[in-house]
Amino acid sequence: MKILVRNLSRSTTEIQIRKMFEEFGKVGNCNLVLDAITGKSKGFAFVEMDDEEQAVRAMKALNETMVDKSRIRVKTAQ
């Protein structure tokens, strides 16, 4: 299942995001989207988890939580 994580602080790293989701199961891919020109975070990321049950638990638990002073939004990627 592909998950969209939005409203990330510009200081949040891909490693931090991966660790948050790994608490709920195996993470296949984690991609923090970076600006092509500046190389800085655009404030969102995609996380892939093969086990749908683990992915749903992670989304429910992490949605609306505070990470680096930002309230993140977590949902299924379209």
Secondary structure, DSSP 4 states (H G I P E B T S, - for coil): -EEEEES--TT--HHHHHHHHHTTS---EEEEEE-TTT--EEEEEEEE-S-HHHHHHHHHHHTT-EETTEE-EEEE--
